[in-house]
Amino acid sequence: MPDETELQIDRIDAADTVKATVVVRCLRGPVRLGARFHRIRGAADAIDLELTNIVCYGRPVGELDASHTAIVTLRGTGARHLTPGTPADGWQVIRGTNPPP
């Protein structure tokens, strides 16, 4: 069974067509560097984003445990589909899988 993970998008600090730096909360994890995200929950938009950087409490880390928040960098196709959320309209959640250990 694949090592599935989910990240909730809270804020987008920077984004272009191939890279996004976002504040996330790990909903299902831990999520590790190299994780690949292929779906946005509840959306038909195609994404193929790799997690290339995790900064938690100002320090780079190799993984993010469930319920923790961090600034992450995602690279690949579909970064432009990422949107921040609010308590009123909900948060966008991306789903993916961790790389093999």
N, C-alpha and C positions, 0 to 999 in steps of 0.2 A: 504494500500500500504506500503511495507517495506521501512524503512529509509535507502536508498542506499547511498553508499559513494565510493569514488575513491581516491587512493593515487598513486602518481607518484614517482617511485624509482629514486633517484638522486645518492646516494652513499651507498655502503655497508661497514659498519665499522667492523662487525664481523658476521659470519654465520657458522652454523653447520647443522646437519640433522633435528634438532627440534627447532632451535631458530635463529633469525636474528636481529641484531641491524643495522638500516638503517636510512639514511637521506631521508626524503620524503617531497613532497609538496602535500597539500590537494587540489585535483581538484574538488571534490564534497563533501560537508560536511555541517555542522561540522561532524567530526568523533569523536566518544567517546570511552573511555576505554571499552574493552569488545567486540568491533566490530569484526565480523568474515569475513574473506576474503576467497572467494571460487574460484575466477577466475582471470587469468592473461589475460588482453585484447589481443586478437589476437593470443592466444596460446592454445594448447590442454592440457598442463601440469595441473595435478590435484593438488590443494592446499587446505588446511584447516588451516588457520592461525588466531590466536586470537591476537588482539592488547592488550598488557599487560602493556605498559609504554609509556608515551609521555613526552618528555622534550623539552620545547620551551623557547628559550633565557636563557638556563641554569636552568630553574625551571620546576619541575614536574607539569603537568596540567591534568585535566580530559577530555578535548576535544580540538580539533584543528579545527579552522575555515577554510573555503575555502580560497585558495590563500596564506595560511601561510605555513611555513616550520618548521620542527621539527625533532628531533631524536626520533625514535620509536623502541620499541621492539615487535617483532611478534613471537609467539610460536605456534608450531603445525607441521602439515605435509606439506612439500613442500617448506620449507625455502631454500633448495638448488636450487630451480628453479628461485630464485630472481636474477636479474642482474642489474647493474648500467647502466645508459644511458649517451649519449653525444649529443650535438646539431647535430652532423653529422648523427648519426644512430637512434636518437629518444630515448625516455624513456619508460621503462616498466611501465605499469599501472596495479594495482591490484584493483579488484572490490569486494565489500562486503556490509554488512548491519550492522547497529548499533544495539546494544541490546535495548530492550524495555526501555522506560524511567522509 
